[in-house]
Amino acid sequence: MRCPVCGEESLSPLADLDTQNWVGLRFKRPGFLESRPFFSALHGRVCRSCGVVLPFLDQAQREKLAEEWADLIPVAPDPKPGIPPSPESPS
C-alpha cells in the first residue's frame, strides 16, 4: 500500500488508535436542531518515510457513514484550485 502523501510503499500494518486519542470526523448539522454527524476512526497506519498517520474507520463506522452519506454537509467549502483557504475558514 502506498502513502497518499509521499507515495512511498512504507506503510505500517494496521494498528489500533489509543482510545483517548481517536480521530473523529464531524460534519455540519443537516438541520438546526439535529446533531452533527460524527465518525470515529479507531484504527490507523503510519508512513515510515514521511510520518503521516492515516486513520481508518471500522466496519460499524463505515456502515454509519454509508447511511448518512447523502446528507453530509462540508464544514467549509473547498477553495478554488491554487488558492489556500482563508484564515477565517472553520476547517
N, CA, C and O atoms as a Tinker XYZ file with bonds, in Angstrom:
   364  protein
     1  N      0.842000   -1.167000    0.000000    73     2
     2  CA     0.000000    0.000000    0.000000    64     1     3
     3  C      0.895000    1.242000    0.000000    63     2     4     5
     4  O      1.861000    1.315000    0.761000    81     3
     5  N      0.578000    2.203000   -0.842000    73     3     6
     6  CA     1.370000    3.431000   -0.955000    64     5     7
     7  C      0.815000    4.530000   -0.049000    63     6     8     9
     8  O     -0.389000    4.622000    0.187000    81     7
     9  N      1.720000    5.345000    0.441000    73     7    10
    10  CA     1.354000    6.520000    1.223000    64     9    11
    11  C      0.720000    7.542000    0.286000    63    10    12    13
    12  O      1.306000    7.857000   -0.749000    81    11
    13  N     -0.458000    8.071000    0.615000    73    11    14
    14  CA    -1.074000    9.063000   -0.258000    64    13    15
    15  C     -0.382000   10.424000   -0.213000    63    14    16    17
    16  O     -0.657000   11.279000   -1.055000    81    15
    17  N      0.508000   10.637000    0.751000    73    15    18
    18  CA     1.198000   11.921000    0.866000    64    17    19
    19  C      2.509000   11.915000    0.095000    63    18    20    21
    20  O      2.731000   12.782000   -0.750000    81    19
    21  N      3.390000   10.939000    0.375000    73    19    22
    22  CA     4.711000   10.936000   -0.264000    64    21    23
    23  C      4.858000    9.880000   -1.356000    63    22    24    25
    24  O      5.813000    9.935000   -2.132000    81    23
    25  N      3.931000    8.915000   -1.436000    73    23    26
    26  CA     3.962000    7.906000   -2.488000    64    25    27
    27  C      4.840000    6.698000   -2.196000    63    26    28    29
    28  O      4.888000    5.767000   -3.001000    81    27
    29  N      5.530000    6.692000   -1.072000    73    27    30
    30  CA     6.396000    5.557000   -0.727000    64    29    31
    31  C      5.554000    4.347000   -0.320000    63    30    32    33
    32  O      4.426000    4.488000    0.152000    81    31
    33  N      6.122000    3.163000   -0.511000    73    31    34
    34  CA     5.453000    1.925000   -0.095000    64    33    35
    35  C      5.991000    1.506000    1.260000    63    34    36    37
    36  O      6.581000    0.433000    1.391000    81    35
    37  N      5.791000    2.345000    2.269000    73    35    38
    38  CA     6.351000    2.058000    3.579000    64    37    39
    39  C      5.330000    2.280000    4.695000    63    38    40    41
    40  O      5.664000    2.824000    5.748000    81    39
    41  N      4.079000    1.857000    4.460000    73    39    42
    42  CA     3.053000    1.998000    5.486000    64    41    43
    43  C      3.122000    0.841000    6.471000    63    42    44    45
    44  O      3.380000   -0.303000    6.097000    81    43
    45  N      2.886000    1.161000    7.731000    73    43    46
    46  CA     2.887000    0.140000    8.777000    64    45    47
    47  C      1.664000   -0.753000    8.629000    63    46    48    49
    48  O      0.736000   -0.431000    7.886000    81    47
    49  N      1.667000   -1.881000    9.344000    73    47    50
    50  CA     0.437000   -2.671000    9.414000    64    49    51
    51  C     -0.642000   -1.858000   10.133000    63    50    52    53
    52  O     -0.336000   -0.874000   10.807000    81    51
    53  N     -1.883000   -2.264000    9.989000    73    51    54
    54  CA    -2.997000   -1.605000   10.656000    64    53    55
    55  C     -2.824000   -1.721000   12.165000    63    54    56    57
    56  O     -2.509000   -2.795000   12.676000    81    55
    57  N     -3.029000   -0.619000   12.877000    73    55    58
    58  CA    -2.890000   -0.587000   14.329000    64    57    59
    59  C     -4.124000    0.057000   14.938000    63    58    60    61
    60  O     -4.860000    0.768000   14.254000    81    59
    61  N     -4.350000   -0.190000   16.223000    73    59    62
    62  CA    -5.441000    0.463000   16.945000    64    61    63
    63  C     -4.982000    1.840000   17.385000    63    62    64    65
    64  O     -3.851000    2.005000   17.843000    81    63
    65  N     -5.856000    2.832000   17.249000    73    63    66
    66  CA    -5.571000    4.151000   17.796000    64    65    67
    67  C     -5.908000    4.117000   19.285000    63    66    68    69
    68  O     -6.832000    3.417000   19.698000    81    67
    69  N     -5.173000    4.856000   20.073000    73    67    70
    70  CA    -5.420000    4.952000   21.509000    64    69    71
    71  C     -6.838000    5.469000   21.727000    63    70    72    73
    72  O     -7.246000    6.432000   21.080000    81    71
    73  N     -7.587000    4.851000   22.620000    73    71    74
    74  CA    -8.988000    5.225000   22.814000    64    73    75
    75  C     -9.151000    6.651000   23.327000    63    74    76    77
    76  O    -10.236000    7.220000   23.202000    81    75
    77  N     -8.106000    7.245000   23.899000    73    75    78
    78  CA    -8.202000    8.626000   24.353000    64    77    79
    79  C     -7.822000    9.600000   23.242000    63    78    80    81
    80  O     -8.009000   10.806000   23.398000    81    79
    81  N     -7.301000    9.111000   22.140000    73    79    82
    82  CA    -6.832000    9.973000   21.057000    64    81    83
    83  C     -7.433000    9.588000   19.713000    63    82    84    85
    84  O     -6.742000    9.640000   18.695000    81    83
    85  N     -8.680000    9.209000   19.688000    73    83    86
    86  CA    -9.328000    8.874000   18.434000    64    85    87
    87  C     -9.352000   10.071000   17.520000    63    86    88    89
    88  O     -9.349000   11.218000   17.965000    81    87
    89  N     -9.374000    9.793000   16.260000    73    87    90
    90  CA    -9.570000   10.834000   15.261000    64    89    91
    91  C    -11.047000   10.802000   14.915000    63    90    92    93
    92  O    -11.594000    9.747000   14.592000    81    91
    93  N    -11.683000   11.943000   14.981000    73    91    94
    94  CA   -13.111000   11.994000   14.676000    64    93    95
    95  C    -13.394000   12.960000   13.549000    63    94    96    97
    96  O    -12.772000   14.017000   13.450000    81    95
    97  N    -14.325000   12.597000   12.709000    73    95    98
    98  CA   -14.783000   13.461000   11.614000    64    97    99
    99  C    -16.157000   13.985000   11.990000    63    98   100   101
   100  O    -17.077000   13.204000   12.232000    81    99
   101  N    -16.299000   15.295000   12.041000    73    99   102
   102  CA   -17.576000   15.904000   12.396000    64   101   103
   103  C    -17.995000   16.831000   11.252000    63   102   104   105
   104  O    -17.251000   17.724000   10.848000    81   103
   105  N    -19.201000   16.595000   10.744000    73   103   106
   106  CA   -19.729000   17.390000    9.647000    64   105   107
   107  C    -20.738000   18.402000   10.180000    63   106   108   109
   108  O    -21.162000   18.313000   11.332000    81   107
   109  N    -21.118000   19.359000    9.347000    73   107   110
   110  CA   -22.117000   20.344000    9.749000    64   109   111
   111  C    -23.445000   19.671000    9.996000    63   110   112   113
   112  O    -23.716000   18.580000    9.492000    81   111
   113  N    -24.251000   20.324000   10.763000    73   111   114
   114  CA   -25.592000   19.867000   11.077000    64   113   115
   115  C    -26.494000   19.954000    9.851000    63   114   116   117
   116  O    -26.535000   20.998000    9.200000    81   115
   117  N    -27.224000   18.874000    9.517000    73   115   118
   118  CA   -28.134000   18.954000    8.380000    64   117   119
   119  C    -29.349000   19.839000    8.667000    63   118   120   121
   120  O    -29.950000   20.366000    7.731000    81   119
   121  N    -29.717000   20.011000    9.915000    73   119   122
   122  CA   -30.835000   20.862000   10.307000    64   121   123
   123  C    -30.475000   21.600000   11.579000    63   122   124   125
   124  O    -29.507000   21.245000   12.251000    81   123
   125  N    -31.232000   22.611000   11.914000    73   123   126
   126  CA   -30.910000   23.458000   13.061000    64   125   127
   127  C    -30.852000   22.672000   14.368000    63   126   128   129
   128  O    -29.934000   22.882000   15.161000    81   127
   129  N    -31.788000   21.792000   14.610000    73   127   130
   130  CA   -31.846000   21.069000   15.882000    64   129   131
   131  C    -31.257000   19.660000   15.818000    63   130   132   133
   132  O    -31.252000   18.946000   16.821000    81   131
   133  N    -30.772000   19.262000   14.671000    73   131   134
   134  CA   -30.229000   17.908000   14.536000    64   133   135
   135  C    -28.780000   17.861000   14.990000    63   134   136   137
   136  O    -28.049000   18.845000   14.877000    81   135
   137  N    -28.370000   16.701000   15.507000    73   135   138
   138  CA   -26.979000   16.547000   15.945000    64   137   139
   139  C    -26.055000   16.478000   14.731000    63   138   140   141
   140  O    -26.458000   16.096000   13.633000    81   139
   141  N    -24.800000   16.863000   14.970000    73   139   142
   142  CA   -23.808000   16.840000   13.892000    64   141   143
   143  C    -23.340000   15.403000   13.669000    63   142   144   145
   144  O    -22.982000   14.725000   14.632000    81   143
   145  N    -23.333000   14.921000   12.423000    73   143   146
   146  CA   -22.830000   13.570000   12.153000    64   145   147
   147  C    -21.358000   13.468000   12.578000    63   146   148   149
   148  O    -20.554000   14.341000   12.253000    81   147
   149  N    -21.013000   12.404000   13.299000    73   147   150
   150  CA   -19.668000   12.215000   13.828000    64   149   151
   151  C    -19.239000   10.778000   13.578000    63   150   152   153
   152  O    -20.003000    9.844000   13.824000    81   151
   153  N    -18.024000   10.602000   13.093000    73   151   154
   154  CA   -17.488000    9.275000   12.793000    64   153   155
   155  C    -16.125000    9.143000   13.448000    63   154   156   157
   156  O    -15.264000   10.002000   13.257000    81   155
   157  N    -15.914000    8.081000   14.218000    73   155   158
   158  CA   -14.650000    7.857000   14.917000    64   157   159
   159  C    -13.768000    6.907000   14.130000    63   158   160   161
   160  O    -14.207000    5.836000   13.711000    81   159
   161  N    -12.520000    7.307000   13.933000    73   159   162
   162  CA   -11.523000    6.434000   13.310000    64   161   163
   163  C    -10.789000    5.723000   14.436000    63   162   164   165
   164  O    -10.107000    6.366000   15.234000    81   163
   165  N    -10.920000    4.420000   14.508000    73   163   166
   166  CA   -10.352000    3.656000   15.614000    64   165   167
   167  C     -9.069000    2.927000   15.242000    63   166   168   169
   168  O     -8.412000    2.350000   16.109000    81   167
   169  N     -8.707000    2.946000   13.973000    73   167   170
   170  CA    -7.515000    2.244000   13.502000    64   169   171
   171  C     -6.688000    3.188000   12.637000    63   170   172   173
   172  O     -7.195000    4.202000   12.158000    81   171
   173  N     -5.415000    2.853000   12.437000    73   171   174
   174  CA    -4.577000    3.700000   11.618000    64   173   175
   175  C     -3.329000    2.997000   11.122000    63   174   176   177
   176  O     -2.978000    1.914000   11.590000    81   175
   177  N     -2.673000    3.621000   10.180000    73   175   178
   178  CA    -1.379000    3.189000    9.653000    64   177   179
   179  C     -0.452000    4.396000    9.692000    63   178   180   181
   180  O     -0.916000    5.536000    9.670000    81   179
   181  N      0.849000    4.156000    9.749000    73   179   182
   182  CA     1.839000    5.224000    9.776000    64   181   183
   183  C      2.807000    5.007000    8.624000    63   182   184   185
   184  O      3.203000    3.876000    8.343000    81   183
   185  N      3.192000    6.100000    7.951000    73   183   186
   186  CA     4.196000    6.030000    6.896000    64   185   187
   187  C      5.581000    6.182000    7.513000    63   186   188   189
   188  O      5.856000    7.166000    8.198000    81   187
   189  N      6.440000    5.218000    7.271000    73   187   190
   190  CA     7.795000    5.255000    7.804000    64   189   191
   191  C      8.621000    6.368000    7.165000    63   190   192   193
   192  O      9.545000    6.885000    7.792000    81   191
   193  N      8.302000    6.741000    5.933000    73   191   194
   194  CA     9.089000    7.751000    5.225000    64   193   195
   195  C      8.763000    9.178000    5.662000    63   194   196   197
   196  O      9.672000    9.948000    5.973000    81   195
   197  N      7.476000    9.544000    5.691000    73   195   198
   198  CA     7.122000   10.938000    5.981000    64   197   199
   199  C      6.440000   11.126000    7.334000    63   198   200   201
   200  O      6.279000   12.258000    7.790000    81   199
   201  N      6.038000   10.032000    7.979000    73   199   202
   202  CA     5.458000   10.129000    9.311000    64   201   203
   203  C      3.976000   10.431000    9.362000    63   202   204   205
   204  O      3.427000   10.595000   10.451000    81   203
   205  N      3.311000   10.509000    8.227000    73   203   206
   206  CA     1.879000   10.795000    8.232000    64   205   207
   207  C      1.130000    9.631000    8.892000    63   206   208   209
   208  O      1.499000    8.468000    8.724000    81   207
   209  N      0.076000    9.960000    9.642000    73   207   210
   210  CA    -0.789000    8.955000   10.260000    64   209   211
   211  C     -2.082000    8.942000    9.460000    63   210   212   213
   212  O     -2.719000    9.980000    9.281000    81   211
   213  N     -2.467000    7.767000    8.981000    73   211   214
   214  CA    -3.680000    7.613000    8.182000    64   213   215
   215  C     -4.738000    6.909000    9.019000    63   214   216   217
   216  O     -4.613000    5.712000    9.279000    81   215
   217  N     -5.774000    7.620000    9.447000    73   215   218
   218  CA    -6.831000    6.995000   10.248000    64   217   219
   219  C     -7.805000    6.216000    9.366000    63   218   220   221
   220  O     -8.015000    6.552000    8.201000    81   219
   221  N     -8.391000    5.173000    9.942000    73   219   222
   222  CA    -9.357000    4.337000    9.237000    64   221   223
   223  C    -10.575000    4.105000   10.124000    63   222   224   225
   224  O    -10.456000    3.952000   11.339000    81   223
   225  N    -11.752000    4.083000    9.490000    73   223   226
   226  CA   -12.981000    3.756000   10.200000    64   225   227
   227  C    -13.117000    2.248000   10.301000    63   226   228   229
   228  O    -12.634000    1.520000    9.433000    81   227
   229  N    -13.772000    1.771000   11.356000    73   227   230
   230  CA   -14.047000    0.343000   11.449000    64   229   231
   231  C    -15.353000    0.050000   10.694000    63   230   232   233
   232  O    -15.980000    0.965000   10.160000    81   231
   233  N    -15.754000   -1.207000   10.651000    73   231   234
   234  CA   -16.917000   -1.611000    9.861000    64   233   235
   235  C    -18.189000   -0.902000   10.313000    63   234   236   237
   236  O    -18.972000   -0.459000    9.472000    81   235
   237  N    -18.413000   -0.784000   11.617000    73   235   238
   238  CA   -19.629000   -0.129000   12.117000    64   237   239
   239  C    -19.666000    1.342000   11.705000    63   238   240   241
   240  O    -20.720000    1.847000   11.321000    81   239
   241  N    -18.530000    2.034000   11.780000    73   239   242
   242  CA   -18.473000    3.442000   11.397000    64   241   243
   243  C    -18.635000    3.604000    9.884000    63   242   244   245
   244  O    -19.235000    4.578000    9.430000    81   243
   245  N    -18.105000    2.659000    9.100000    73   243   246
   246  CA   -18.294000    2.712000    7.642000    64   245   247
   247  C    -19.759000    2.538000    7.269000    63   246   248   249
   248  O    -20.255000    3.201000    6.358000    81   247
   249  N    -20.450000    1.649000    7.971000    73   247   250
   250  CA   -21.872000    1.448000    7.713000    64   249   251
   251  C    -22.669000    2.701000    8.074000    63   250   252   253
   252  O    -23.580000    3.094000    7.346000    81   251
   253  N    -22.322000    3.325000    9.204000    73   251   254
   254  CA   -22.981000    4.565000    9.619000    64   253   255
   255  C    -22.728000    5.669000    8.584000    63   254   256   257
   256  O    -23.641000    6.419000    8.239000    81   255
   257  N    -21.489000    5.765000    8.094000    73   255   258
   258  CA   -21.145000    6.748000    7.064000    64   257   259
   259  C    -21.955000    6.497000    5.796000    63   258   260   261
   260  O    -22.453000    7.446000    5.190000    81   259
   261  N    -22.093000    5.253000    5.389000    73   259   262
   262  CA   -22.853000    4.916000    4.179000    64   261   263
   263  C    -24.319000    5.345000    4.319000    63   262   264   265
   264  O    -24.923000    5.815000    3.355000    81   263
   265  N    -24.884000    5.182000    5.513000    73   263   266
   266  CA   -26.278000    5.558000    5.751000    64   265   267
   267  C    -26.479000    7.071000    5.658000    63   266   268   269
   268  O    -27.517000    7.528000    5.180000    81   267
   269  N    -25.508000    7.838000    6.105000    73   267   270
   270  CA   -25.651000    9.291000    6.172000    64   269   271
   271  C    -24.959000   10.026000    5.023000    63   270   272   273
   272  O    -24.977000   11.256000    4.984000    81   271
   273  N    -24.353000    9.293000    4.090000    73   271   274
   274  CA   -23.537000    9.884000    3.030000    64   273   275
   275  C    -24.256000   11.004000    2.274000    63   274   276   277
   276  O    -23.680000   12.073000    2.076000    81   275
   277  N    -25.474000   10.785000    1.858000    73   275   278
   278  CA   -26.196000   11.757000    1.040000    64   277   279
   279  C    -26.501000   13.050000    1.792000    63   278   280   281
   280  O    -26.716000   14.088000    1.165000    81   279
   281  N    -26.524000   13.005000    3.125000    73   279   282
   282  CA   -26.889000   14.176000    3.923000    64   281   283
   283  C    -25.695000   14.928000    4.496000    63   282   284   285
   284  O    -25.886000   15.915000    5.205000    81   283
   285  N    -24.463000   14.491000    4.209000    73   283   286
   286  CA   -23.295000   15.152000    4.786000    64   285   287
   287  C    -23.089000   16.529000    4.165000    63   286   288   289
   288  O    -23.237000   16.716000    2.957000    81   287
   289  N    -22.743000   17.482000    5.018000    73   287   290
   290  CA   -22.504000   18.856000    4.588000    64   289   291
   291  C    -21.081000   19.202000    4.995000    63   290   292   293
   292  O    -20.717000   18.989000    6.152000    81   291
   293  N    -20.253000   19.735000    4.080000    73   291   294
   294  CA   -18.877000   20.071000    4.466000    64   293   295
   295  C    -18.848000   21.197000    5.495000    63   294   296   297
   296  O    -19.755000   22.029000    5.539000    81   295
   297  N    -17.819000   21.220000    6.311000    73   295   298
   298  CA   -17.653000   22.272000    7.311000    64   297   299
   299  C    -17.321000   23.591000    6.632000    63   298   300   301
   300  O    -17.810000   24.641000    7.052000    81   299
   301  N    -16.498000   23.555000    5.589000    73   299   302
   302  CA   -16.145000   24.755000    4.830000    64   301   303
   303  C    -16.112000   24.383000    3.356000    63   302   304   305
   304  O    -15.765000   23.253000    3.013000    81   303
   305  N    -16.465000   25.313000    2.481000    73   303   306
   306  CA   -16.415000   24.995000    1.047000    64   305   307
   307  C    -14.980000   24.761000    0.597000    63   306   308   309
   308  O    -14.043000   25.325000    1.161000    81   307
   309  N    -14.819000   23.936000   -0.409000    73   307   310
   310  CA   -13.491000   23.695000   -0.966000    64   309   311
   311  C    -12.983000   24.980000   -1.605000    63   310   312   313
   312  O    -13.728000   25.647000   -2.323000    81   311
   313  N    -11.708000   25.341000   -1.353000    73   311   314
   314  CA   -11.176000   26.538000   -2.002000    64   313   315
   315  C    -10.983000   26.295000   -3.490000    63   314   316   317
   316  O    -10.902000   25.151000   -3.938000    81   315
   317  N    -10.911000   27.367000   -4.244000    73   315   318
   318  CA   -10.644000   27.241000   -5.673000    64   317   319
   319  C     -9.231000   26.714000   -5.854000    63   318   320   321
   320  O     -8.367000   27.007000   -5.029000    81   319
   321  N     -8.965000   25.943000   -6.908000    73   319   322
   322  CA    -7.624000   25.399000   -7.116000    64   321   323
   323  C     -6.556000   26.501000   -7.086000    63   322   324   325
   324  O     -6.714000   27.545000   -7.718000    81   323
   325  N     -5.487000   26.259000   -6.356000    73   323   326
   326  CA    -4.379000   27.199000   -6.283000    64   325   327
   327  C     -4.558000   28.307000   -5.270000    63   326   328   329
   328  O     -3.655000   29.126000   -5.092000    81   327
   329  N     -5.716000   28.358000   -4.590000    73   327   330
   330  CA    -5.958000   29.387000   -3.592000    64   329   331
   331  C     -6.071000   28.717000   -2.224000    63   330   332   333
   332  O     -6.954000   27.881000   -2.030000    81   331
   333  N     -5.203000   29.060000   -1.274000    73   331   334
   334  CA    -5.299000   28.440000    0.050000    64   333   335
   335  C     -6.561000   28.921000    0.759000    63   334   336   337
   336  O     -7.050000   30.014000    0.474000    81   335
   337  N     -7.102000   28.105000    1.694000    73   335   338
   338  CA    -8.290000   28.536000    2.430000    64   337   339
   339  C     -7.964000   29.769000    3.275000    63   338   340   341
   340  O     -6.825000   29.970000    3.699000    81   339
   341  N     -8.975000   30.571000    3.504000    73   339   342
   342  CA    -8.772000   31.785000    4.276000    64   341   343
   343  C     -8.539000   31.456000    5.742000    63   342   344   345
   344  O     -8.993000   30.411000    6.207000    81   343
   345  N     -7.840000   32.321000    6.492000    73   343   346
   346  CA    -7.620000   32.075000    7.918000    64   345   347
   347  C     -8.920000   32.020000    8.712000    63   346   348   349
   348  O     -8.959000   31.423000    9.788000    81   347
   349  N     -9.982000   32.632000    8.198000    73   347   350
   350  CA   -11.258000   32.614000    8.902000    64   349   351
   351  C    -12.023000   31.314000    8.690000    63   350   352   353
   352  O    -13.052000   31.092000    9.327000    81   351
   353  N    -11.537000   30.460000    7.810000    73   351   354
   354  CA   -12.217000   29.208000    7.492000    64   353   355
   355  C    -12.314000   28.331000    8.728000    63   354   356   357
   356  O    -11.322000   28.157000    9.435000    81   355
   357  N    -13.505000   27.767000    9.010000    73   355   358
   358  CA   -13.663000   26.956000   10.207000    64   357   359
   359  C    -13.005000   25.585000   10.136000    63   358   360   361
   360  O    -12.971000   24.880000   11.145000    81   359
   361  N    -12.483000   25.185000    8.987000    73   359   362
   362  CA   -11.874000   23.862000    8.918000    64   361   363
   363  C    -10.370000   23.927000    8.878000    63   362   364
   364  O     -9.709000   22.890000    8.819000    81   363
